[in-house]
């Protein structure tokens, strides 16, 4: 009897919690309502344009494309992750190109 009572109570609480959970916004509404995401994608595009002048890493543009696709699908968290990754790779590619432009050879003594 106690087992049935606790099982029924747990089921009722679970169903009540599910009924109160907020629904996910539609894809177009989620994509349009994130100025931070738009700024992150714009920053990635700017850094990629600068990195193309000195040497771009292989997957950087793929990450930007993935961010744009995720934004179109309404997956803002995933889009933000890919936009930040594209920006980071573009910045690192620029730093690498600057470091390798005038290499300094050092021999151990």
Biopython code that builds the backbone (N, CA, C, O; Angstrom):
import numpy as np
from Bio.PDB.StructureBuilder import StructureBuilder

atoms = [
    (1, "UNK", "N", (0.811, -1.190, 0.000)),
    (1, "UNK", "CA", (0.000, 0.000, 0.000)),
    (1, "UNK", "C", (0.859, 1.260, 0.000)),
    (1, "UNK", "O", (0.593, 2.203, -0.746)),
    (2, "UNK", "N", (1.913, 1.269, 0.860)),
    (2, "UNK", "CA", (2.791, 2.432, 0.923)),
    (2, "UNK", "C", (3.515, 2.628, -0.405)),
    (2, "UNK", "O", (3.699, 3.755, -0.864)),
    (3, "UNK", "N", (3.919, 1.530, -1.008)),
    (3, "UNK", "CA", (4.638, 1.598, -2.276)),
    (3, "UNK", "C", (3.755, 2.218, -3.356)),
    (3, "UNK", "O", (4.222, 3.046, -4.138)),
    (4, "UNK", "N", (2.504, 1.830, -3.405)),
    (4, "UNK", "CA", (1.570, 2.369, -4.395)),
    (4, "UNK", "C", (1.328, 3.857, -4.149)),
    (4, "UNK", "O", (1.254, 4.647, -5.091)),
    (5, "UNK", "N", (1.207, 4.231, -2.874)),
    (5, "UNK", "CA", (0.987, 5.636, -2.541)),
    (5, "UNK", "C", (2.159, 6.495, -3.004)),
    (5, "UNK", "O", (1.954, 7.524, -3.647)),
    (6, "UNK", "N", (3.394, 6.079, -2.682)),
    (6, "UNK", "CA", (4.574, 6.863, -3.050)),
    (6, "UNK", "C", (4.785, 6.893, -4.562)),
    (6, "UNK", "O", (5.226, 7.902, -5.111)),
    (7, "UNK", "N", (4.480, 5.821, -5.211)),
    (7, "UNK", "CA", (4.594, 5.782, -6.669)),
    (7, "UNK", "C", (3.596, 6.736, -7.313)),
    (7, "UNK", "O", (3.936, 7.452, -8.255)),
    (8, "UNK", "N", (2.374, 6.746, -6.810)),
    (8, "UNK", "CA", (1.348, 7.655, -7.325)),
    (8, "UNK", "C", (1.724, 9.109, -7.046)),
    (8, "UNK", "O", (1.539, 9.971, -7.904)),
    (9, "UNK", "N", (2.245, 9.384, -5.861)),
    (9, "UNK", "CA", (2.651, 10.745, -5.507)),
    (9, "UNK", "C", (3.798, 11.215, -6.404)),
    (9, "UNK", "O", (3.795, 12.352, -6.875)),
    (10, "UNK", "N", (4.760, 10.353, -6.636)),
    (10, "UNK", "CA", (5.886, 10.709, -7.502)),
    (10, "UNK", "C", (5.421, 10.971, -8.930)),
    (10, "UNK", "O", (5.890, 11.907, -9.578)),
    (11, "UNK", "N", (4.513, 10.157, -9.412)),
    (11, "UNK", "CA", (3.974, 10.345, -10.757)),
    (11, "UNK", "C", (3.214, 11.662, -10.860)),
    (11, "UNK", "O", (3.336, 12.375, -11.856)),
    (12, "UNK", "N", (2.435, 11.986, -9.841)),
    (12, "UNK", "CA", (1.670, 13.239, -9.847)),
    (12, "UNK", "C", (2.603, 14.446, -9.837)),
    (12, "UNK", "O", (2.365, 15.416, -10.556)),
    (13, "UNK", "N", (3.655, 14.398, -9.034)),
    (13, "UNK", "CA", (4.614, 15.500, -8.996)),
    (13, "UNK", "C", (5.355, 15.648, -10.323)),
    (13, "UNK", "O", (5.602, 16.765, -10.779)),
    (14, "UNK", "N", (5.701, 14.544, -10.927)),
    (14, "UNK", "CA", (6.387, 14.582, -12.218)),
    (14, "UNK", "C", (5.513, 15.204, -13.288)),
    (14, "UNK", "O", (5.969, 16.048, -14.059)),
    (15, "UNK", "N", (4.263, 14.790, -13.334)),
    (15, "UNK", "CA", (3.346, 15.351, -14.324)),
    (15, "UNK", "C", (3.084, 16.830, -14.070)),
    (15, "UNK", "O", (2.965, 17.609, -15.015)),
    (16, "UNK", "N", (2.994, 17.221, -12.808)),
    (16, "UNK", "CA", (2.777, 18.633, -12.484)),
    (16, "UNK", "C", (3.988, 19.469, -12.898)),
    (16, "UNK", "O", (3.832, 20.583, -13.398)),
    (17, "UNK", "N", (5.176, 18.942, -12.696)),
    (17, "UNK", "CA", (6.388, 19.666, -13.084)),
    (17, "UNK", "C", (6.478, 19.812, -14.594)),
    (17, "UNK", "O", (6.891, 20.860, -15.091)),
    (18, "UNK", "N", (6.103, 18.790, -15.317)),
    (18, "UNK", "CA", (6.132, 18.851, -16.782)),
    (18, "UNK", "C", (5.118, 19.850, -17.315)),
    (18, "UNK", "O", (5.368, 20.512, -18.322)),
    (19, "UNK", "N", (3.990, 19.963, -16.655)),
    (19, "UNK", "CA", (2.957, 20.896, -17.105)),
    (19, "UNK", "C", (3.399, 22.336, -16.905)),
    (19, "UNK", "O", (2.979, 23.216, -17.657)),
    (20, "UNK", "N", (4.237, 22.596, -15.908)),
    (20, "UNK", "CA", (4.693, 23.949, -15.612)),
    (20, "UNK", "C", (5.952, 24.333, -16.376)),
    (20, "UNK", "O", (6.341, 25.500, -16.342)),
    (21, "UNK", "N", (6.599, 23.408, -17.058)),
    (21, "UNK", "CA", (7.835, 23.704, -17.776)),
    (21, "UNK", "C", (7.553, 24.644, -18.937)),
    (21, "UNK", "O", (6.577, 24.460, -19.665)),
    (22, "UNK", "N", (8.409, 25.659, -19.116)),
    (22, "UNK", "CA", (8.192, 26.580, -20.234)),
    (22, "UNK", "C", (8.471, 25.882, -21.559)),
    (22, "UNK", "O", (9.357, 25.034, -21.659)),
    (23, "UNK", "N", (7.711, 26.250, -22.554)),
    (23, "UNK", "CA", (7.934, 25.655, -23.864)),
    (23, "UNK", "C", (9.043, 26.411, -24.568)),
    (23, "UNK", "O", (9.254, 27.594, -24.299)),
    (24, "UNK", "N", (9.751, 25.748, -25.462)),
    (24, "UNK", "CA", (10.832, 26.368, -26.215)),
    (24, "UNK", "C", (10.239, 27.320, -27.245)),
    (24, "UNK", "O", (9.196, 27.027, -27.829)),
    (25, "UNK", "N", (10.893, 28.461, -27.473)),
    (25, "UNK", "CA", (10.390, 29.381, -28.484)),
    (25, "UNK", "C", (10.564, 28.797, -29.872)),
    (25, "UNK", "O", (11.389, 27.909, -30.089)),
    (26, "UNK", "N", (9.783, 29.302, -30.802)),
    (26, "UNK", "CA", (9.887, 28.802, -32.169)),
    (26, "UNK", "C", (11.235, 29.182, -32.749)),
    (26, "UNK", "O", (11.885, 30.103, -32.255)),
    (27, "UNK", "N", (11.659, 28.487, -33.786)),
    (27, "UNK", "CA", (12.976, 28.686, -34.367)),
    (27, "UNK", "C", (13.231, 30.106, -34.824)),
    (27, "UNK", "O", (14.283, 30.664, -34.509)),
    (28, "UNK", "N", (12.317, 30.710, -35.550)),
    (28, "UNK", "CA", (12.553, 32.055, -36.056)),
    (28, "UNK", "C", (12.536, 33.086, -34.937)),
    (28, "UNK", "O", (13.282, 34.064, -34.992)),
    (29, "UNK", "N", (11.710, 32.889, -33.936)),
    (29, "UNK", "CA", (11.670, 33.831, -32.825)),
    (29, "UNK", "C", (12.957, 33.756, -32.018)),
    (29, "UNK", "O", (13.473, 34.782, -31.575)),
    (30, "UNK", "N", (13.478, 32.557, -31.823)),
    (30, "UNK", "CA", (14.711, 32.405, -31.069)),
    (30, "UNK", "C", (15.882, 33.003, -31.834)),
    (30, "UNK", "O", (16.757, 33.629, -31.237)),
    (31, "UNK", "N", (15.904, 32.818, -33.131)),
    (31, "UNK", "CA", (17.004, 33.337, -33.928)),
    (31, "UNK", "C", (16.961, 34.859, -33.979)),
    (31, "UNK", "O", (18.012, 35.500, -33.996)),
    (32, "UNK", "N", (15.793, 35.439, -34.003)),
    (32, "UNK", "CA", (15.665, 36.884, -34.145)),
    (32, "UNK", "C", (15.838, 37.618, -32.824)),
    (32, "UNK", "O", (16.085, 38.824, -32.832)),
    (33, "UNK", "N", (15.719, 36.937, -31.694)),
    (33, "UNK", "CA", (15.698, 37.628, -30.412)),
    (33, "UNK", "C", (17.031, 37.590, -29.678)),
    (33, "UNK", "O", (17.049, 37.703, -28.452)),
    (34, "UNK", "N", (18.137, 37.436, -30.376)),
    (34, "UNK", "CA", (19.417, 37.348, -29.699)),
    (34, "UNK", "C", (20.434, 38.323, -30.297)),
    (34, "UNK", "O", (21.163, 37.961, -31.220)),
    (35, "UNK", "N", (20.490, 39.552, -29.783)),
    (35, "UNK", "CA", (21.480, 40.499, -30.302)),
    (35, "UNK", "C", (22.910, 40.092, -29.954)),
    (35, "UNK", "O", (23.845, 40.429, -30.681)),
    (36, "UNK", "N", (23.087, 39.361, -28.835)),
    (36, "UNK", "CA", (24.424, 38.892, -28.478)),
    (36, "UNK", "C", (24.946, 37.914, -29.524)),
    (36, "UNK", "O", (26.123, 37.941, -29.885)),
    (37, "UNK", "N", (24.059, 37.055, -30.004)),
    (37, "UNK", "CA", (24.451, 36.088, -31.026)),
    (37, "UNK", "C", (24.794, 36.797, -32.326)),
    (37, "UNK", "O", (25.779, 36.454, -32.980)),
    (38, "UNK", "N", (23.989, 37.783, -32.703)),
    (38, "UNK", "CA", (24.282, 38.547, -33.916)),
    (38, "UNK", "C", (25.639, 39.234, -33.809)),
    (38, "UNK", "O", (26.403, 39.259, -34.774)),
    (39, "UNK", "N", (25.938, 39.788, -32.641)),
    (39, "UNK", "CA", (27.223, 40.450, -32.427)),
    (39, "UNK", "C", (28.372, 39.449, -32.481)),
    (39, "UNK", "O", (29.430, 39.750, -33.035)),
    (40, "UNK", "N", (28.175, 38.264, -31.911)),
    (40, "UNK", "CA", (29.222, 37.241, -31.923)),
    (40, "UNK", "C", (29.513, 36.771, -33.346)),
    (40, "UNK", "O", (30.671, 36.569, -33.711)),
    (41, "UNK", "N", (28.468, 36.596, -34.144)),
    (41, "UNK", "CA", (28.662, 36.168, -35.531)),
    (41, "UNK", "C", (29.331, 37.280, -36.335)),
    (41, "UNK", "O", (30.192, 37.003, -37.170)),
    (42, "UNK", "N", (28.947, 38.530, -36.095)),
    (42, "UNK", "CA", (29.577, 39.651, -36.797)),
    (42, "UNK", "C", (31.054, 39.770, -36.431)),
    (42, "UNK", "O", (31.888, 40.050, -37.292)),
    (43, "UNK", "N", (31.377, 39.558, -35.160)),
    (43, "UNK", "CA", (32.771, 39.588, -34.725)),
    (43, "UNK", "C", (33.564, 38.472, -35.387)),
    (43, "UNK", "O", (34.693, 38.685, -35.828)),
    (44, "UNK", "N", (32.979, 37.292, -35.456)),
    (44, "UNK", "CA", (33.654, 36.171, -36.112)),
    (44, "UNK", "C", (33.907, 36.477, -37.581)),
    (44, "UNK", "O", (34.988, 36.191, -38.098)),
    (45, "UNK", "N", (32.924, 37.053, -38.254)),
    (45, "UNK", "CA", (33.101, 37.398, -39.669)),
    (45, "UNK", "C", (34.212, 38.426, -39.849)),
    (45, "UNK", "O", (35.001, 38.331, -40.789)),
    (46, "UNK", "N", (34.278, 39.411, -38.949)),
    (46, "UNK", "CA", (35.314, 40.449, -39.026)),
    (46, "UNK", "C", (36.702, 39.847, -38.803)),
    (46, "UNK", "O", (37.639, 40.154, -39.540)),
    (47, "UNK", "N", (36.832, 38.999, -37.797)),
    (47, "UNK", "CA", (38.128, 38.385, -37.502)),
    (47, "UNK", "C", (38.558, 37.423, -38.612)),
    (47, "UNK", "O", (39.745, 37.322, -38.923)),
    (48, "UNK", "N", (37.605, 36.727, -39.201)),
    (48, "UNK", "CA", (37.925, 35.819, -40.302)),
    (48, "UNK", "C", (38.414, 36.613, -41.506)),
    (48, "UNK", "O", (39.355, 36.195, -42.181)),
    (49, "UNK", "N", (37.790, 37.749, -41.782)),
    (49, "UNK", "CA", (38.237, 38.591, -42.896)),
    (49, "UNK", "C", (39.668, 39.066, -42.672)),
    (49, "UNK", "O", (40.460, 39.107, -43.614)),
    (50, "UNK", "N", (40.007, 39.426, -41.436)),
    (50, "UNK", "CA", (41.372, 39.851, -41.126)),
    (50, "UNK", "C", (42.343, 38.678, -41.212)),
    (50, "UNK", "O", (43.473, 38.836, -41.674)),
    (51, "UNK", "N", (41.907, 37.511, -40.770)),
    (51, "UNK", "CA", (42.780, 36.335, -40.792)),
    (51, "UNK", "C", (43.028, 35.837, -42.210)),
    (51, "UNK", "O", (44.074, 35.246, -42.481)),
    (52, "UNK", "N", (42.089, 36.063, -43.115)),
    (52, "UNK", "CA", (42.279, 35.629, -44.504)),
    (52, "UNK", "C", (43.465, 36.335, -45.152)),
    (52, "UNK", "O", (44.076, 35.793, -46.072)),
    (53, "UNK", "N", (43.793, 37.522, -44.689)),
    (53, "UNK", "CA", (44.903, 38.282, -45.256)),
    (53, "UNK", "C", (46.254, 37.673, -44.895)),
    (53, "UNK", "O", (47.222, 37.820, -45.642)),
    (54, "UNK", "N", (46.322, 36.992, -43.754)),
    (54, "UNK", "CA", (47.602, 36.460, -43.295)),
    (54, "UNK", "C", (47.655, 34.936, -43.292)),
    (54, "UNK", "O", (48.741, 34.361, -43.214)),
    (55, "UNK", "N", (46.532, 34.287, -43.373)),
    (55, "UNK", "CA", (46.514, 32.827, -43.371)),
    (55, "UNK", "C", (45.481, 32.298, -42.401)),
    (55, "UNK", "O", (45.607, 32.455, -41.186)),
    (56, "UNK", "N", (44.475, 31.679, -42.945)),
    (56, "UNK", "CA", (43.339, 31.216, -42.153)),
    (56, "UNK", "C", (43.494, 29.737, -41.836)),
    (56, "UNK", "O", (44.009, 28.971, -42.651)),
    (57, "UNK", "N", (43.055, 29.343, -40.669)),
    (57, "UNK", "CA", (43.075, 27.929, -40.322)),
    (57, "UNK", "C", (41.994, 27.191, -41.094)),
    (57, "UNK", "O", (41.032, 27.791, -41.572)),
    (58, "UNK", "N", (42.164, 25.896, -41.206)),
    (58, "UNK", "CA", (41.313, 25.065, -42.056)),
    (58, "UNK", "C", (39.833, 25.083, -41.674)),
    (58, "UNK", "O", (38.985, 25.230, -42.553)),
    (59, "UNK", "N", (39.504, 24.941, -40.410)),
    (59, "UNK", "CA", (38.110, 24.745, -39.998)),
    (59, "UNK", "C", (37.399, 26.015, -39.533)),
    (59, "UNK", "O", (36.233, 25.950, -39.145)),
    (60, "UNK", "N", (38.059, 27.144, -39.561)),
    (60, "UNK", "CA", (37.471, 28.362, -39.007)),
    (60, "UNK", "C", (36.181, 28.747, -39.716)),
    (60, "UNK", "O", (35.188, 29.068, -39.063)),
    (61, "UNK", "N", (36.184, 28.717, -41.034)),
    (61, "UNK", "CA", (34.976, 29.075, -41.780)),
    (61, "UNK", "C", (33.875, 28.027, -41.601)),
    (61, "UNK", "O", (32.689, 28.353, -41.670)),
    (62, "UNK", "N", (34.262, 26.782, -41.373)),
    (62, "UNK", "CA", (33.264, 25.740, -41.108)),
    (62, "UNK", "C", (32.521, 26.036, -39.804)),
    (62, "UNK", "O", (31.313, 25.822, -39.707)),
    (63, "UNK", "N", (33.250, 26.527, -38.808)),
    (63, "UNK", "CA", (32.614, 26.863, -37.526)),
    (63, "UNK", "C", (31.655, 28.042, -37.695)),
    (63, "UNK", "O", (30.583, 28.066, -37.090)),
    (64, "UNK", "N", (32.044, 29.015, -38.516)),
    (64, "UNK", "CA", (31.151, 30.144, -38.774)),
    (64, "UNK", "C", (29.884, 29.674, -39.478)),
    (64, "UNK", "O", (28.784, 30.104, -39.131)),
    (65, "UNK", "N", (30.031, 28.803, -40.455)),
    (65, "UNK", "CA", (28.868, 28.261, -41.180)),
    (65, "UNK", "C", (27.970, 27.485, -40.216)),
    (65, "UNK", "O", (26.746, 27.600, -40.277)),
    (66, "UNK", "N", (28.579, 26.695, -39.327)),
    (66, "UNK", "CA", (27.798, 25.938, -38.340)),
    (66, "UNK", "C", (27.046, 26.890, -37.410)),
    (66, "UNK", "O", (25.913, 26.607, -37.021)),
    (67, "UNK", "N", (27.667, 28.011, -37.052)),
    (67, "UNK", "CA", (26.995, 29.000, -36.200)),
    (67, "UNK", "C", (25.798, 29.606, -36.918)),
    (67, "UNK", "O", (24.733, 29.782, -36.326)),
    (68, "UNK", "N", (25.975, 29.923, -38.186)),
    (68, "UNK", "CA", (24.872, 30.508, -38.952)),
    (68, "UNK", "C", (23.738, 29.502, -39.140)),
    (68, "UNK", "O", (22.564, 29.864, -39.063)),
    (69, "UNK", "N", (24.089, 28.245, -39.386)),
    (69, "UNK", "CA", (23.062, 27.209, -39.541)),
    (69, "UNK", "C", (22.305, 26.975, -38.234)),
    (69, "UNK", "O", (21.083, 26.828, -38.238)),
    (70, "UNK", "N", (23.033, 26.942, -37.119)),
    (70, "UNK", "CA", (22.392, 26.742, -35.821)),
    (70, "UNK", "C", (21.493, 27.927, -35.475)),
    (70, "UNK", "O", (20.427, 27.747, -34.885)),
    (71, "UNK", "N", (21.915, 29.126, -35.836)),
    (71, "UNK", "CA", (21.079, 30.307, -35.595)),
    (71, "UNK", "C", (19.784, 30.208, -36.393)),
    (71, "UNK", "O", (18.705, 30.509, -35.882)),
    (72, "UNK", "N", (19.900, 29.784, -37.645)),
    (72, "UNK", "CA", (18.709, 29.646, -38.487)),
    (72, "UNK", "C", (17.758, 28.583, -37.941)),
    (72, "UNK", "O", (16.542, 28.685, -38.101)),
    (73, "UNK", "N", (18.328, 27.555, -37.290)),
    (73, "UNK", "CA", (17.510, 26.490, -36.716)),
    (73, "UNK", "C", (16.959, 26.867, -35.337)),
    (73, "UNK", "O", (16.177, 26.113, -34.758)),
    (74, "UNK", "N", (17.362, 28.026, -34.810)),
    (74, "UNK", "CA", (16.872, 28.457, -33.508)),
    (74, "UNK", "C", (17.661, 27.911, -32.337)),
    (74, "UNK", "O", (17.214, 28.014, -31.195)),
    (75, "UNK", "N", (18.821, 27.333, -32.593)),
    (75, "UNK", "CA", (19.663, 26.769, -31.528)),
    (75, "UNK", "C", (20.700, 27.816, -31.122)),
    (75, "UNK", "O", (21.852, 27.758, -31.551)),
    (76, "UNK", "N", (20.281, 28.770, -30.296)),
    (76, "UNK", "CA", (21.147, 29.898, -29.974)),
    (76, "UNK", "C", (22.382, 29.502, -29.173)),
    (76, "UNK", "O", (23.458, 30.055, -29.397)),
    (77, "UNK", "N", (22.252, 28.564, -28.249)),
    (77, "UNK", "CA", (23.414, 28.154, -27.455)),
    (77, "UNK", "C", (24.478, 27.518, -28.340)),
    (77, "UNK", "O", (25.664, 27.825, -28.225)),
    (78, "UNK", "N", (24.041, 26.639, -29.214)),
    (78, "UNK", "CA", (24.970, 25.974, -30.128)),
    (78, "UNK", "C", (25.585, 26.989, -31.096)),
    (78, "UNK", "O", (26.779, 26.923, -31.388)),
    (79, "UNK", "N", (24.783, 27.913, -31.585)),
    (79, "UNK", "CA", (25.281, 28.934, -32.508)),
    (79, "UNK", "C", (26.321, 29.814, -31.827)),
    (79, "UNK", "O", (27.338, 30.158, -32.429)),
    (80, "UNK", "N", (26.068, 30.177, -30.578)),
    (80, "UNK", "CA", (27.018, 31.006, -29.835)),
    (80, "UNK", "C", (28.329, 30.263, -29.632)),
    (80, "UNK", "O", (29.403, 30.855, -29.738)),
    (81, "UNK", "N", (28.249, 28.973, -29.340)),
    (81, "UNK", "CA", (29.454, 28.167, -29.145)),
    (81, "UNK", "C", (30.299, 28.155, -30.416)),
    (81, "UNK", "O", (31.513, 28.351, -30.356)),
    (82, "UNK", "N", (29.668, 27.925, -31.559)),
    (82, "UNK", "CA", (30.406, 27.880, -32.819)),
    (82, "UNK", "C", (30.939, 29.261, -33.213)),
    (82, "UNK", "O", (32.039, 29.359, -33.757)),
    (83, "UNK", "N", (30.185, 30.320, -32.951)),
    (83, "UNK", "CA", (30.649, 31.672, -33.282)),
    (83, "UNK", "C", (31.878, 32.036, -32.456)),
    (83, "UNK", "O", (32.834, 32.613, -32.975)),
    (84, "UNK", "N", (31.851, 31.699, -31.176)),
    (84, "UNK", "CA", (33.009, 31.973, -30.318)),
    (84, "UNK", "C", (34.218, 31.157, -30.752)),
    (84, "UNK", "O", (35.348, 31.645, -30.722)),
    (85, "UNK", "N", (33.980, 29.919, -31.152)),
    (85, "UNK", "CA", (35.077, 29.067, -31.609)),
    (85, "UNK", "C", (35.685, 29.619, -32.893)),
    (85, "UNK", "O", (36.907, 29.618, -33.046)),
    (86, "UNK", "N", (34.854, 30.091, -33.816)),
    (86, "UNK", "CA", (35.349, 30.671, -35.067)),
    (86, "UNK", "C", (36.158, 31.934, -34.787)),
    (86, "UNK", "O", (37.210, 32.144, -35.391)),
    (87, "UNK", "N", (35.676, 32.765, -33.882)),
    (87, "UNK", "CA", (36.400, 33.987, -33.526)),
    (87, "UNK", "C", (37.747, 33.654, -32.908)),
    (87, "UNK", "O", (38.764, 34.247, -33.266)),
    (88, "UNK", "N", (37.753, 32.713, -31.987)),
    (88, "UNK", "CA", (39.000, 32.334, -31.317)),
    (88, "UNK", "C", (40.014, 31.795, -32.316)),
    (88, "UNK", "O", (41.190, 32.155, -32.257)),
    (89, "UNK", "N", (39.577, 30.938, -33.229)),
    (89, "UNK", "CA", (40.494, 30.385, -34.218)),
    (89, "UNK", "C", (41.029, 31.465, -35.153)),
    (89, "UNK", "O", (42.199, 31.426, -35.532)),
    (90, "UNK", "N", (40.193, 32.421, -35.529)),
    (90, "UNK", "CA", (40.645, 33.496, -36.414)),
    (90, "UNK", "C", (41.690, 34.369, -35.725)),
    (90, "UNK", "O", (42.686, 34.753, -36.337)),
    (91, "UNK", "N", (41.459, 34.678, -34.453)),
    (91, "UNK", "CA", (42.419, 35.483, -33.697)),
    (91, "UNK", "C", (43.732, 34.718, -33.528)),
    (91, "UNK", "O", (44.809, 35.288, -33.700)),
    (92, "UNK", "N", (43.647, 33.441, -33.196)),
    (92, "UNK", "CA", (44.857, 32.637, -33.031)),
    (92, "UNK", "C", (45.618, 32.483, -34.344)),
    (92, "UNK", "O", (46.848, 32.446, -34.343)),
    (93, "UNK", "N", (44.906, 32.393, -35.458)),
    (93, "UNK", "CA", (45.568, 32.305, -36.762)),
    (93, "UNK", "C", (46.341, 33.581, -37.053)),
    (93, "UNK", "O", (47.439, 33.531, -37.607)),
    (94, "UNK", "N", (45.775, 34.722, -36.681)),
    (94, "UNK", "CA", (46.482, 35.988, -36.876)),
    (94, "UNK", "C", (47.729, 36.060, -35.997)),
    (94, "UNK", "O", (48.783, 36.516, -36.440)),
    (95, "UNK", "N", (47.602, 35.610, -34.756)),
    (95, "UNK", "CA", (48.760, 35.604, -33.853)),
    (95, "UNK", "C", (49.843, 34.661, -34.361)),
    (95, "UNK", "O", (51.031, 34.977, -34.288)),
    (96, "UNK", "N", (49.438, 33.515, -34.871)),
    (96, "UNK", "CA", (50.401, 32.557, -35.398)),
    (96, "UNK", "C", (51.129, 33.147, -36.601)),
    (96, "UNK", "O", (52.346, 33.004, -36.719)),
    (97, "UNK", "N", (50.405, 33.801, -37.486)),
    (97, "UNK", "CA", (51.029, 34.400, -38.666)),
    (97, "UNK", "C", (52.016, 35.489, -38.261)),
    (97, "UNK", "O", (53.083, 35.611, -38.863)),
    (98, "UNK", "N", (51.675, 36.277, -37.251)),
    (98, "UNK", "CA", (52.581, 37.326, -36.784)),
    (98, "UNK", "C", (53.829, 36.726, -36.147)),
    (98, "UNK", "O", (54.932, 37.241, -36.333)),
    (99, "UNK", "N", (53.661, 35.655, -35.409)),
    (99, "UNK", "CA", (54.804, 35.021, -34.752)),
    (99, "UNK", "C", (55.730, 34.345, -35.753)),
    (99, "UNK", "O", (56.942, 34.289, -35.542)),
    (100, "UNK", "N", (55.168, 33.834, -36.836)),
    (100, "UNK", "CA", (55.976, 33.119, -37.821)),
    (100, "UNK", "C", (56.488, 34.020, -38.942)),
    (100, "UNK", "O", (57.228, 33.558, -39.811)),
    (101, "UNK", "N", (56.112, 35.287, -38.937)),
    (101, "UNK", "CA", (56.545, 36.199, -39.995)),
    (101, "UNK", "C", (58.047, 36.449, -39.918)),
    (101, "UNK", "O", (58.725, 36.443, -40.945)),
    (102, "UNK", "N", (58.565, 36.664, -38.737)),
    (102, "UNK", "CA", (59.995, 36.895, -38.531)),
    (102, "UNK", "C", (60.485, 35.935, -37.449)),
    (102, "UNK", "O", (60.672, 36.330, -36.298)),
    (103, "UNK", "N", (60.688, 34.690, -37.822)),
    (103, "UNK", "CA", (61.071, 33.722, -36.791)),
    (103, "UNK", "C", (62.455, 34.028, -36.224)),
    (103, "UNK", "O", (63.369, 34.441, -36.938)),
    (104, "UNK", "N", (62.571, 33.817, -34.949)),
    (104, "UNK", "CA", (63.837, 34.026, -34.262)),
    (104, "UNK", "C", (64.360, 32.650, -33.856)),
    (104, "UNK", "O", (63.770, 31.961, -33.024)),
    (105, "UNK", "N", (65.461, 32.277, -34.455)),
    (105, "UNK", "CA", (66.024, 30.959, -34.188)),
    (105, "UNK", "C", (66.940, 31.059, -32.977)),
    (105, "UNK", "O", (67.836, 31.902, -32.926)),
    (106, "UNK", "N", (66.707, 30.199, -32.020)),
    (106, "UNK", "CA", (67.542, 30.166, -30.827)),
    (106, "UNK", "C", (68.087, 28.759, -30.664)),
    (106, "UNK", "O", (67.350, 27.774, -30.701)),
    (107, "UNK", "N", (69.393, 28.694, -30.482)),
    (107, "UNK", "CA", (70.035, 27.404, -30.268)),
    (107, "UNK", "C", (70.421, 27.292, -28.800)),
    (107, "UNK", "O", (70.905, 28.259, -28.212)),
    (108, "UNK", "N", (70.215, 26.140, -28.213)),
    (108, "UNK", "CA", (70.612, 25.976, -26.811)),
    (108, "UNK", "C", (72.135, 26.010, -26.684)),
    (108, "UNK", "O", (72.851, 25.583, -27.590)),
    (109, "UNK", "N", (72.611, 26.510, -25.575)),
    (109, "UNK", "CA", (74.062, 26.615, -25.353)),
    (109, "UNK", "C", (74.570, 25.445, -24.576)),
    (109, "UNK", "O", (75.766, 25.363, -24.295)),
]
sb = StructureBuilder()
sb.init_structure("model")
sb.init_model(0)
sb.init_chain("A")
sb.init_seg("    ")
for serial, (resi, resn, name, xyz) in enumerate(atoms, 1):
    if name == "N":
        sb.init_residue(resn, " ", resi, " ")
    sb.init_atom(name, np.array(xyz, "f"), 0.0, 1.0, " ", f" {name:<3s}", serial, name[0])
structure = sb.get_structure()
